[in-house]
């Protein structure tokens, strides 16, 4: 599946990464469990309530994942 609105570079929030709008088709809790286990990319903390991912990281997961 293609995600034409997903940025190629920059920083993205969790809502832009997860289904139904983003490239990783999992729930929020599954995503955080995957981050803890190393299955998904580590996020960056910009502030106490702001977490982002590099747009390249989830895109790389989407390309390398066996779907």
N, C-alpha and C positions, 0 to 999 in steps of 0.2 A: 504494500500500500504506500502511496506517495503522500507526502505532507508538504504541499507547495508553500504554505504560510509559515512553516517552521524555519527559523533563521539558520543560516549556515555558520555564522560566527556571533559572538556576543554572549550575553548571560540570559538565562531563562529561568522562570519560576517553576515550581512543581506542577502547577495546573497546566502549563504549556507542554510538559513532558508526558504526562499520563493520558490514558484513553479518556474520552473518545477523540480528543483534539491532538494529542501528541504521538510520538513514535513508539512509546513503551506501553503496551496494552495490559497494564496491571493496575491494581488498586493502590491507594496511598500507603496502606499498611504493608502491602507486599513490596512496594518500592523501598520503604524504609528498612524492612527486613533484608532486602537485597543489598542495600548500601552497607548495613552492618556486616553481612556475610562476605562482601567483596564482589558480589555478582553484578551490581550496578555501580556507576561512577560515584566517587565521593563529592559531596556538594561543597560550596564555599559559603561561609557565613559573612554576610555584609554588615550585620547588626544583630541585636538580641532576638529580633523576630523576623529577620530577612535571610532566607536561604536561597541560593541560586546554584545552577549548574552551568558549566560552559556549554554552549550550544553544540559544540563539536563532540562532547562526551556521549550524550544520549544518541546522537546520530551515528557514532561509531558502534555503539551497542546494537542499534537497529541493523546495521550492515552485517555485523558479525554473529548475530543471534540466529539459531536454527529454527525458523518458523515454518 
